[in-house]
């Protein structure tokens, strides 16, 4: 268990370090002095200077950080030309957004790795019966769950839409539906009761797993990973909107996880297997990218907002004011994390296991 938690903390730290490396690399490329690049959070355990940058290992094994010269106020900048705050809006925007971009790249690569080994999803060209409603024309005619529909009146069916259209065209008339078992004669209803279709079946187009040639997998993986990252990003934004709505009503869904909950879910997926864990890391990385877009200090979105306001006003916002806003935001963020932690630890203890905690919180079975 201790080793599992260690690997989970290491993986989470890598995710955050990937984010910080984005800031680090773009800052270096634009002549900004990176004073320190740290693994973990202070106090410092070890450090070595290479060139002008101190590379450190710190006591708290969560995440990492990049310290840029003159990052906020510029008052302490001994080399003003190389201070972050004195760079152009374009450069500061690039440095600030680089962490978000790196998280998205990591997510795409994580998804690509998962699909390359676990297989790619592909929607089949078959229509399958999932459920048959009691007393419906389908049940009376002899349809069964797991029946595969091949044709309607000798017309091939390759999708749900094909099947629904053919049934609609023949409502009130006898039709012959070929399945893998037999050909069934049935008469669709003219009007369906609420919650049912004309036949009274629930259908689906199954998703299959396929393995393309090895040389194609990296390219297909990146393509599929990009689609997944885009889909998840939109879903997370919708979820954040729902979360904000719930909070405004004084509600806090238990599905919203804090630090302890996230670690518990990561432990759960690592126990399931390496590939599911890699896939989940991709999801977490997309989450980090989206959350950092939120204009809440001290997240990257807040810094991007200040840069945008500066562009609109045509002058820099008072650096000390921005620094104060980020400090207050950091305090609020820490308090929020402590709140979630205080809510999750008792639940984890009461459930008696990580699996119990997960199953009582998320639809993971």
C-alpha positions as a Markdown table, in Angstrom:
| # | Residue | x | y | z |
|---|---|---|---|---|
| 1 | Unk | 0.0 | 0.0 | 0.0 |
| 2 | Unk | 2.8 | 2.4 | 0.9 |
| 3 | Unk | 4.6 | 1.7 | -2.4 |
| 4 | Unk | 1.3 | 2.2 | -4.3 |
| 5 | Unk | 0.8 | 5.6 | -2.6 |
| 6 | Unk | 4.4 | 6.5 | -3.4 |
| 7 | Unk | 3.9 | 5.8 | -7.1 |
| 8 | Unk | 0.7 | 7.7 | -7.2 |
| 9 | Unk | 2.4 | 10.8 | -5.6 |
| 10 | Unk | 5.2 | 10.4 | -8.0 |
| 11 | Unk | 2.8 | 10.3 | -11.0 |
| 12 | Unk | 0.9 | 13.3 | -9.6 |
| 13 | Unk | 4.2 | 15.2 | -9.2 |
| 14 | Unk | 5.1 | 14.4 | -12.8 |
| 15 | Unk | 1.8 | 15.9 | -14.0 |
| 16 | Unk | 2.5 | 19.1 | -12.1 |
| 17 | Unk | 6.2 | 19.1 | -13.2 |
| 18 | Unk | 5.1 | 18.7 | -16.8 |
| 19 | Unk | 3.0 | 21.9 | -16.3 |
| 20 | Unk | 5.9 | 23.7 | -14.6 |
| 21 | Unk | 8.3 | 22.6 | -17.3 |
| 22 | Unk | 6.2 | 24.4 | -19.9 |
| 23 | Unk | 6.7 | 27.7 | -18.0 |
| 24 | Unk | 10.4 | 26.8 | -17.5 |
| 25 | Unk | 11.1 | 26.1 | -21.2 |
| 26 | Unk | 9.3 | 29.1 | -22.7 |
| 27 | Unk | 10.8 | 31.4 | -20.0 |
| 28 | Unk | 14.3 | 30.2 | -20.9 |
| 29 | Unk | 13.6 | 30.6 | -24.6 |
| 30 | Unk | 12.6 | 34.2 | -24.1 |
| 31 | Unk | 15.6 | 35.2 | -22.0 |
| 32 | Unk | 13.8 | 35.2 | -18.6 |
| 33 | Unk | 16.0 | 34.2 | -15.7 |
| 34 | Unk | 14.7 | 31.0 | -14.1 |
| 35 | Unk | 16.0 | 31.2 | -10.6 |
| 36 | Unk | 14.9 | 27.8 | -9.4 |
| 37 | Unk | 13.1 | 24.7 | -10.8 |
| 38 | Unk | 12.0 | 22.5 | -7.9 |
| 39 | Unk | 10.7 | 19.0 | -7.5 |
| 40 | Unk | 8.2 | 18.9 | -4.6 |
| 41 | Unk | 7.4 | 21.8 | -2.3 |
| 42 | Unk | 9.8 | 23.5 | 0.2 |
| 43 | Unk | 11.5 | 23.2 | 2.6 |
| 44 | Unk | 14.4 | 22.3 | 0.4 |
| 45 | Unk | 16.3 | 19.0 | 0.9 |
| 46 | Unk | 18.8 | 19.2 | -1.8 |
| 47 | Unk | 19.8 | 21.6 | -4.6 |
| 48 | Unk | 22.4 | 21.9 | -7.3 |
| 49 | Unk | 23.0 | 24.9 | -9.5 |
| 50 | Unk | 23.6 | 24.3 | -13.2 |
| 51 | Unk | 24.3 | 27.5 | -15.0 |
| 52 | Unk | 22.1 | 30.2 | -13.6 |
| 53 | Unk | 19.3 | 27.9 | -12.4 |
| 54 | Unk | 19.1 | 26.1 | -9.1 |
| 55 | Unk | 17.5 | 22.6 | -9.4 |
| 56 | Unk | 16.1 | 21.4 | -6.1 |
| 57 | Unk | 14.4 | 18.5 | -4.4 |
| 58 | Unk | 12.0 | 19.5 | -1.7 |
| 59 | Unk | 10.5 | 17.9 | 1.4 |
| 60 | Unk | 6.8 | 17.8 | 0.4 |
| 61 | Unk | 6.5 | 15.1 | -2.4 |
| 62 | Unk | 3.6 | 16.9 | -4.2 |
| 63 | Unk | 4.1 | 18.8 | -7.4 |
| 64 | Unk | 6.8 | 21.3 | -8.2 |
| 65 | Unk | 7.4 | 24.9 | -9.0 |
| 66 | Unk | 9.4 | 27.4 | -11.1 |
| 67 | Unk | 10.7 | 30.6 | -9.6 |
| 68 | Unk | 11.1 | 33.3 | -12.3 |
| 69 | Unk | 13.2 | 36.4 | -11.7 |
| 70 | Unk | 11.0 | 39.4 | -11.0 |
| 71 | Unk | 7.9 | 37.2 | -11.4 |
| 72 | Unk | 5.3 | 39.6 | -9.8 |
| 73 | Unk | 6.5 | 43.0 | -8.6 |
| 74 | Unk | 10.0 | 43.3 | -10.2 |
| 75 | Unk | 11.1 | 45.2 | -7.1 |
| 76 | Unk | 13.6 | 42.4 | -6.2 |
| 77 | Unk | 14.9 | 42.1 | -9.8 |
| 78 | Unk | 18.6 | 42.6 | -9.9 |
| 79 | Unk | 18.6 | 42.1 | -13.6 |
| 80 | Unk | 15.6 | 44.1 | -14.8 |
| 81 | Unk | 15.9 | 43.2 | -18.5 |
| 82 | Unk | 15.6 | 39.5 | -17.5 |
| 83 | Unk | 12.7 | 39.9 | -15.1 |
| 84 | Unk | 9.4 | 38.3 | -16.1 |
| 85 | Unk | 7.3 | 41.4 | -15.2 |
| 86 | Unk | 9.4 | 43.5 | -17.5 |
| 87 | Unk | 8.8 | 41.4 | -20.6 |
| 88 | Unk | 6.2 | 42.2 | -23.3 |
| 89 | Unk | 2.6 | 41.1 | -22.9 |
| 90 | Unk | 3.1 | 38.6 | -25.7 |
| 91 | Unk | 6.1 | 36.9 | -23.9 |
| 92 | Unk | 4.3 | 36.8 | -20.6 |
| 93 | Unk | 1.2 | 35.4 | -22.2 |
| 94 | Unk | 3.3 | 32.6 | -23.8 |
| 95 | Unk | 5.1 | 31.8 | -20.6 |
| 96 | Unk | 1.9 | 31.7 | -18.6 |
| 97 | Unk | -0.1 | 29.6 | -21.1 |
| 98 | Unk | 2.8 | 27.2 | -21.7 |
| 99 | Unk | 1.9 | 25.1 | -18.6 |
| 100 | Unk | -1.6 | 24.6 | -19.8 |
| 101 | Unk | -0.4 | 23.6 | -23.3 |
| 102 | Unk | 2.0 | 21.1 | -21.8 |
| 103 | Unk | -0.8 | 19.4 | -19.8 |
| 104 | Unk | -2.8 | 19.0 | -22.9 |
| 105 | Unk | 0.2 | 17.5 | -24.8 |
| 106 | Unk | 0.8 | 15.1 | -21.9 |
| 107 | Unk | -2.9 | 14.1 | -21.9 |
| 108 | Unk | -2.9 | 13.4 | -25.6 |
| 109 | Unk | 0.3 | 11.3 | -25.3 |
| 110 | Unk | -1.2 | 9.4 | -22.3 |
| 111 | Unk | -4.3 | 8.6 | -24.2 |
| 112 | Unk | -2.3 | 7.6 | -27.3 |
| 113 | Unk | -0.2 | 5.2 | -25.1 |
| 114 | Unk | -3.4 | 3.7 | -23.7 |
| 115 | Unk | -5.0 | 3.1 | -27.0 |
| 116 | Unk | -1.8 | 1.8 | -28.6 |
| 117 | Unk | -1.7 | -1.1 | -26.1 |
| 118 | Unk | -5.4 | -1.5 | -25.1 |
| 119 | Unk | -6.9 | -1.1 | -28.5 |
| 120 | Unk | -8.8 | 1.5 | -30.3 |
| 121 | Unk | -12.6 | 2.1 | -30.1 |
| 122 | Unk | -14.6 | 1.6 | -33.3 |
| 123 | Unk | -18.3 | 1.8 | -33.7 |
| 124 | Unk | -19.5 | -1.4 | -35.4 |
| 125 | Unk | -21.9 | -1.5 | -38.3 |
| 126 | Unk | -24.4 | -3.8 | -36.5 |
| 127 | Unk | -27.5 | -2.9 | -34.5 |
| 128 | Unk | -28.1 | -4.9 | -31.3 |
| 129 | Unk | -31.2 | -5.2 | -29.1 |
| 130 | Unk | -30.4 | -4.2 | -25.5 |
| 131 | Unk | -33.9 | -4.5 | -24.0 |
| 132 | Unk | -37.4 | -5.6 | -24.9 |
| 133 | Unk | -40.3 | -3.8 | -23.3 |
| 134 | Unk | -42.9 | -6.2 | -21.7 |
| 135 | Unk | -46.2 | -6.4 | -23.7 |
| 136 | Unk | -44.7 | -4.6 | -26.7 |
| 137 | Unk | -45.0 | -5.7 | -30.3 |
| 138 | Unk | -41.3 | -6.8 | -30.2 |
| 139 | Unk | -41.8 | -9.0 | -27.2 |
| 140 | Unk | -45.0 | -10.6 | -28.6 |
| 141 | Unk | -43.2 | -11.2 | -31.9 |
| 142 | Unk | -40.3 | -13.0 | -30.2 |
| 143 | Unk | -37.5 | -10.5 | -30.0 |
| 144 | Unk | -34.8 | -11.2 | -27.3 |
| 145 | Unk | -32.1 | -9.1 | -25.7 |
| 146 | Unk | -28.8 | -9.5 | -27.6 |
| 147 | Unk | -30.5 | -10.1 | -31.0 |
| 148 | Unk | -28.5 | -8.6 | -33.8 |
| 149 | Unk | -30.6 | -6.9 | -36.5 |
| 150 | Unk | -29.4 | -7.5 | -40.0 |
| 151 | Unk | -32.1 | -6.2 | -42.3 |
| 152 | Unk | -35.7 | -4.8 | -42.4 |
| 153 | Unk | -37.7 | -6.0 | -45.4 |
| 154 | Unk | -34.5 | -7.2 | -47.0 |
| 155 | Unk | -32.9 | -3.8 | -46.7 |
| 156 | Unk | -29.5 | -4.0 | -44.9 |
| 157 | Unk | -29.3 | -2.2 | -41.5 |
| 158 | Unk | -25.9 | -0.7 | -40.5 |
| 159 | Unk | -26.9 | 1.9 | -37.8 |
| 160 | Unk | -29.5 | 2.8 | -35.3 |
| 161 | Unk | -30.7 | 5.6 | -37.7 |
| 162 | Unk | -31.1 | 3.0 | -40.5 |
| 163 | Unk | -33.3 | 0.8 | -38.3 |
| 164 | Unk | -35.4 | 3.6 | -36.8 |
| 165 | Unk | -36.1 | 5.1 | -40.3 |
| 166 | Unk | -37.2 | 1.8 | -41.8 |
| 167 | Unk | -39.5 | 1.1 | -38.8 |
| 168 | Unk | -41.0 | 4.7 | -39.0 |
| 169 | Unk | -41.7 | 4.2 | -42.8 |
| 170 | Unk | -43.6 | 1.0 | -42.1 |
| 171 | Unk | -45.6 | 1.8 | -38.9 |
| 172 | Unk | -48.9 | 0.0 | -38.8 |
| 173 | Unk | -47.7 | -2.4 | -41.4 |
| 174 | Unk | -46.2 | -5.9 | -41.1 |
| 175 | Unk | -42.4 | -6.0 | -41.6 |
| 176 | Unk | -39.9 | -8.8 | -41.7 |
| 177 | Unk | -36.8 | -8.2 | -39.5 |
| 178 | Unk | -33.9 | -10.5 | -40.0 |
| 179 | Unk | -31.8 | -11.3 | -36.9 |
| 180 | Unk | -28.9 | -13.6 | -36.4 |
| 181 | Unk | -31.4 | -16.2 | -35.0 |
| 182 | Unk | -34.3 | -16.0 | -37.3 |
| 183 | Unk | -36.5 | -13.7 | -39.4 |
| 184 | Unk | -39.3 | -12.2 | -37.3 |
| 185 | Unk | -42.5 | -10.7 | -38.6 |
| 186 | Unk | -43.8 | -7.8 | -36.5 |
| 187 | Unk | -46.2 | -4.8 | -36.9 |
| 188 | Unk | -44.8 | -1.5 | -35.5 |
| 189 | Unk | -47.3 | 0.6 | -33.6 |
| 190 | Unk | -48.7 | 3.7 | -35.2 |
| 191 | Unk | -48.1 | 5.7 | -32.0 |
| 192 | Unk | -45.7 | 4.7 | -29.3 |
| 193 | Unk | -46.5 | 5.0 | -25.6 |
| 194 | Unk | -44.3 | 7.4 | -23.6 |
| 195 | Unk | -40.8 | 6.1 | -23.1 |
| 196 | Unk | -41.0 | 3.5 | -25.8 |
| 197 | Unk | -40.5 | 3.3 | -29.5 |
| 198 | Unk | -42.8 | 1.9 | -32.1 |
| 199 | Unk | -41.6 | -1.7 | -31.6 |
| 200 | Unk | -40.7 | -1.5 | -27.9 |
| 201 | Unk | -37.0 | -2.3 | -28.1 |
| 202 | Unk | -33.9 | -0.4 | -26.9 |
| 203 | Unk | -31.2 | -0.7 | -29.5 |
| 204 | Unk | -27.5 | 0.2 | -29.6 |
| 205 | Unk | -24.6 | 0.2 | -32.0 |
| 206 | Unk | -21.9 | -1.7 | -30.1 |
| 207 | Unk | -18.4 | -0.2 | -29.8 |
| 208 | Unk | -15.7 | -2.7 | -30.8 |
| 209 | Unk | -12.0 | -2.7 | -29.9 |
| 210 | Unk | -9.6 | -3.2 | -32.8 |
| 211 | Unk | -5.8 | -3.2 | -33.1 |
| 212 | Unk | -4.4 | -1.5 | -36.2 |
| 213 | Unk | -0.9 | -2.4 | -37.5 |
| 214 | Unk | 1.9 | -1.3 | -35.1 |
| 215 | Unk | 3.2 | 1.5 | -37.3 |
| 216 | Unk | -0.2 | 3.1 | -37.4 |
| 217 | Unk | -0.8 | 3.1 | -33.7 |
| 218 | Unk | 1.2 | 6.2 | -32.7 |
| 219 | Unk | -0.5 | 8.3 | -35.3 |
| 220 | Unk | -4.0 | 7.0 | -34.7 |
| 221 | Unk | -3.3 | 7.2 | -30.9 |
| 222 | Unk | -2.4 | 10.9 | -31.1 |
| 223 | Unk | -5.5 | 11.6 | -33.3 |
| 224 | Unk | -7.8 | 9.7 | -30.9 |
| 225 | Unk | -6.0 | 11.3 | -27.9 |
| 226 | Unk | -6.6 | 14.7 | -29.3 |
| 227 | Unk | -10.4 | 13.9 | -29.8 |
| 228 | Unk | -10.6 | 12.6 | -26.2 |
| 229 | Unk | -8.8 | 15.7 | -24.8 |
| 230 | Unk | -11.2 | 18.0 | -26.6 |
| 231 | Unk | -14.3 | 16.0 | -25.6 |
| 232 | Unk | -13.1 | 15.8 | -21.9 |
| 233 | Unk | -12.2 | 19.5 | -21.9 |
| 234 | Unk | -15.7 | 20.4 | -23.0 |
| 235 | Unk | -17.3 | 18.0 | -20.5 |
| 236 | Unk | -15.2 | 19.4 | -17.6 |
| 237 | Unk | -16.2 | 23.0 | -18.5 |
| 238 | Unk | -19.9 | 21.9 | -18.5 |
| 239 | Unk | -19.3 | 20.2 | -15.1 |
| 240 | Unk | -17.7 | 23.3 | -13.7 |
| 241 | Unk | -20.8 | 25.2 | -14.8 |
| 242 | Unk | -23.0 | 22.7 | -13.0 |
| 243 | Unk | -20.7 | 22.8 | -9.9 |
| 244 | Unk | -21.0 | 26.6 | -9.8 |
| 245 | Unk | -24.8 | 26.4 | -10.1 |
| 246 | Unk | -24.9 | 23.8 | -7.2 |
| 247 | Unk | -22.7 | 25.9 | -5.0 |
| 248 | Unk | -24.9 | 29.0 | -5.6 |
| 249 | Unk | -27.8 | 26.9 | -4.3 |
| 250 | Unk | -25.8 | 25.9 | -1.2 |
| 251 | Unk | -25.3 | 22.3 | -2.5 |
| 252 | Unk | -21.9 | 20.5 | -2.8 |
| 253 | Unk | -22.1 | 17.2 | -4.7 |
| 254 | Unk | -20.1 | 14.4 | -3.2 |
| 255 | Unk | -18.7 | 13.6 | -6.7 |
| 256 | Unk | -16.6 | 16.7 | -6.5 |
| 257 | Unk | -13.2 | 15.5 | -5.2 |
| 258 | Unk | -10.5 | 17.2 | -3.2 |
| 259 | Unk | -6.8 | 16.2 | -2.8 |
| 260 | Unk | -7.5 | 13.1 | -0.8 |
| 261 | Unk | -10.3 | 12.0 | -3.1 |
| 262 | Unk | -8.1 | 12.4 | -6.2 |
| 263 | Unk | -5.3 | 10.4 | -4.6 |
| 264 | Unk | -7.8 | 7.7 | -3.6 |
| 265 | Unk | -9.1 | 7.4 | -7.2 |
| 266 | Unk | -5.5 | 7.3 | -8.5 |
| 267 | Unk | -4.7 | 4.5 | -6.1 |
| 268 | Unk | -7.9 | 2.7 | -7.3 |
| 269 | Unk | -6.9 | 2.9 | -11.0 |
| 270 | Unk | -3.3 | 1.9 | -10.3 |
| 271 | Unk | -4.6 | -1.3 | -8.6 |
| 272 | Unk | -6.9 | -2.0 | -11.6 |
| 273 | Unk | -3.9 | -1.9 | -14.0 |
| 274 | Unk | -1.1 | 0.2 | -15.5 |
| 275 | Unk | -3.0 | 1.0 | -18.7 |
| 276 | Unk | -6.2 | 2.3 | -16.9 |
| 277 | Unk | -3.9 | 4.3 | -14.6 |
| 278 | Unk | -2.2 | 5.9 | -17.6 |
| 279 | Unk | -5.6 | 6.7 | -19.1 |
| 280 | Unk | -6.7 | 8.3 | -15.9 |
| 281 | Unk | -3.5 | 10.3 | -15.7 |
| 282 | Unk | -4.6 | 11.7 | -19.1 |
| 283 | Unk | -7.9 | 12.7 | -17.6 |
| 284 | Unk | -6.2 | 14.4 | -14.6 |
| 285 | Unk | -3.9 | 16.3 | -17.0 |
| 286 | Unk | -6.9 | 17.6 | -19.0 |
| 287 | Unk | -8.4 | 18.6 | -15.6 |
| 288 | Unk | -5.3 | 20.5 | -14.7 |
| 289 | Unk | -5.3 | 22.3 | -18.0 |
| 290 | Unk | -8.9 | 23.4 | -17.8 |
| 291 | Unk | -8.7 | 24.3 | -14.1 |
| 292 | Unk | -5.7 | 26.5 | -14.8 |
| 293 | Unk | -7.8 | 28.4 | -17.3 |
| 294 | Unk | -10.1 | 29.6 | -14.6 |
| 295 | Unk | -9.4 | 33.3 | -13.8 |
| 296 | Unk | -9.0 | 32.6 | -10.1 |
| 297 | Unk | -5.8 | 33.7 | -8.4 |
| 298 | Unk | -3.2 | 32.3 | -8.3 |
| 299 | Unk | -4.1 | 30.0 | -11.2 |
| 300 | Unk | -2.7 | 30.7 | -14.7 |
| 301 | Unk | -6.1 | 31.9 | -15.8 |
| 302 | Unk | -5.9 | 34.8 | -13.4 |
| 303 | Unk | -2.5 | 35.8 | -14.7 |
| 304 | Unk | -3.7 | 35.7 | -18.2 |
| 305 | Unk | -6.7 | 37.8 | -17.2 |
| 306 | Unk | -4.4 | 40.5 | -15.8 |
| 307 | Unk | -2.4 | 40.5 | -19.0 |
| 308 | Unk | -5.6 | 40.9 | -21.0 |
| 309 | Unk | -6.7 | 43.8 | -18.8 |
| 310 | Unk | -3.3 | 45.4 | -19.3 |
| 311 | Unk | -3.8 | 45.1 | -23.0 |
| 312 | Unk | -7.2 | 46.7 | -22.9 |
| 313 | Unk | -6.1 | 49.6 | -20.5 |
| 314 | Unk | -2.9 | 50.1 | -22.4 |
| 315 | Unk | -0.9 | 50.2 | -19.2 |
| 316 | Unk | 0.4 | 47.8 | -16.5 |
| 317 | Unk | -1.7 | 47.0 | -13.5 |
| 318 | Unk | 0.0 | 48.0 | -10.3 |
| 319 | Unk | 2.4 | 45.0 | -9.6 |
| 320 | Unk | 1.9 | 45.2 | -5.9 |
| 321 | Unk | -1.9 | 45.0 | -6.3 |
| 322 | Unk | -1.6 | 42.0 | -8.6 |
| 323 | Unk | 0.8 | 40.3 | -6.1 |
| 324 | Unk | -1.7 | 41.0 | -3.2 |
| 325 | Unk | -4.6 | 39.5 | -5.3 |
| 326 | Unk | -2.6 | 36.3 | -6.0 |
| 327 | Unk | -1.6 | 36.0 | -2.3 |
| 328 | Unk | -5.2 | 36.3 | -1.2 |
| 329 | Unk | -6.3 | 33.8 | -3.8 |
| 330 | Unk | -3.6 | 31.4 | -2.7 |
| 331 | Unk | -4.9 | 31.6 | 0.9 |
| 332 | Unk | -8.5 | 31.0 | -0.3 |
| 333 | Unk | -7.4 | 28.1 | -2.5 |
| 334 | Unk | -5.5 | 26.4 | 0.5 |
| 335 | Unk | -8.6 | 26.9 | 2.7 |
| 336 | Unk | -10.8 | 25.2 | 0.0 |
| 337 | Unk | -8.4 | 22.3 | -0.2 |
| 338 | Unk | -8.4 | 21.9 | 3.6 |
| 339 | Unk | -12.2 | 21.9 | 3.5 |
| 340 | Unk | -12.3 | 19.1 | 1.0 |
| 341 | Unk | -9.7 | 17.2 | 2.9 |
| 342 | Unk | -11.6 | 17.5 | 6.1 |
| 343 | Unk | -14.7 | 16.2 | 4.3 |
| 344 | Unk | -13.0 | 13.3 | 2.6 |
| 345 | Unk | -10.8 | 11.8 | 5.4 |
| 346 | Unk | -13.7 | 10.9 | 7.7 |
| 347 | Unk | -15.6 | 9.3 | 4.7 |
| 348 | Unk | -12.5 | 7.3 | 3.7 |
| 349 | Unk | -12.2 | 6.1 | 7.3 |
| 350 | Unk | -15.9 | 5.2 | 7.6 |
| 351 | Unk | -15.9 | 3.3 | 4.3 |
| 352 | Unk | -13.0 | 1.2 | 5.6 |
| 353 | Unk | -11.2 | 1.0 | 2.2 |
| 354 | Unk | -10.3 | 3.0 | -0.9 |
| 355 | Unk | -12.6 | 0.8 | -3.0 |
| 356 | Unk | -15.6 | 1.5 | -0.7 |
| 357 | Unk | -14.8 | 5.2 | -0.8 |
| 358 | Unk | -14.7 | 5.2 | -4.6 |
| 359 | Unk | -17.9 | 3.2 | -5.0 |
| 360 | Unk | -19.8 | 5.4 | -2.6 |
| 361 | Unk | -18.6 | 8.6 | -4.4 |
| 362 | Unk | -18.3 | 7.8 | -8.1 |
| 363 | Unk | -20.1 | 5.5 | -10.5 |
| 364 | Unk | -17.0 | 3.1 | -10.7 |
| 365 | Unk | -17.9 | -0.5 | -10.4 |
